[in-house]
Amino acid sequence: MATQRETIEFILGKLRDRGRFTARAMFGEYALYTDGKVVGLVCDNLLYVKIVPASKALESLCEKDRPYPGARPHYLVEESQVSKIDNLAQILSEIARSAPGKREESNKGKQG
């Protein structure tokens, strides 16, 4: 089942700062970005947050699940938790800060 746009609007609305938090459609589902870096996925109308040291605060609050077959486990943040986890935006920001920057393109294999 593809994620509904209303779900994305709900999640982004709860995160408040729409300039920092964005979502992009991908194959009927969405990638959730903070400051231009992927911090989670929204699949089947559910929010999945990357499991990294910066998201450790979610460990005691959320179950772990896979957003799609073959994916790495993520924290599953249920709809009711999106509203109740007061520091969710801060956790997502920490994940983005801890993520590596964009890789520079190498000139390997290019002829000039």
N, C-alpha and C positions, 0 to 999 in steps of 0.2 A: 504494500500500500504506500503510495507516495505521500510525502508530508504536505499538509495543507498550508497555504500562505498565512492563514490566520494563526497557526502555531508559531511561525517565525515572528509575526508581528507581536504576539503575546510575549515571547521570550525577549525580543529586543526592547519592548516596552518596559519590562521588569528590570532590564539592565540600565535603563534610563538614558545613558549617554550614547545616542545613536551615531554620533560621529566616530566614536572609538569602536563600537560593536556593530558589525555588519554580517550579512549572510549572503551566500551565493548559491544559486541552484546548481545542482550537479546530479544528473541522472535521476531526476524526480525527488531527490533528497537535497539537503543543504549542508554546506560547510559553514561553521560559525567562526568569524574572525574577530580578533581584538588587535587593534593597531596594525592591521594588515597581515597578521599571522594566524594560522589556523589553530584554534584552541579546542575545538570540538566539532561534533557532527549532530545534525538533527535528522533522524531516520525514523520513519513510521510515526511521526509526530512525537518523538521522544528525544530529549537532549542527552547526548553522550559527551562527556568531558574527558580529555586526555588524562591518562594516569602518568604523572610525572611528579618529581619531588614538590614542585610548586602547588600541586593540587591535593597534597596529603590531607588537608583539612576536610576533604570530602569522604575520606576513607571510613570514618565512623558514621557518616550520614547516609551514604548511598551504597546500593548494591553495585556489583560489577557485572557487566554484560558486554556482548559484542554487537556493534551497530549493524553489522552484516556478516554473513558467513566468511570466514577466513580473516576477519579483521582482528586486530589486537584488542584485548579487553579495555573498556573505558568505564568511568563512573557513570551510572545511569541516574540522571537527575530527573525525577518524575515531576509532572506538571505542578502538583501541590508544593513540591520542594523549591521550585523556581521562585515562588513568592516568599517562602519561609526562610531560605538561606540568605540572611542579610548581607553576607560578605561575598556572594557569588560573583559580583562584578570585580571585586578585588582579587579573588582567586583566579579568574580568567585573565586579569591584567598581569598577575604574577606569572602565569603560564606563558603569556606572550613575551614578557621581559626575559624569561629564562630560555626561550627558544632561540636557536641560532639565527643569525641574520641571513639575508639572501646570499646565495653562493654567486661568486663572480663567474661570468662565462669565461672559459679558457679559449685560447686561440688554437688549441690542439686540433689538428686535422683541417684547419682552414688555410687556404692558400691566399696569399696576398699579392 
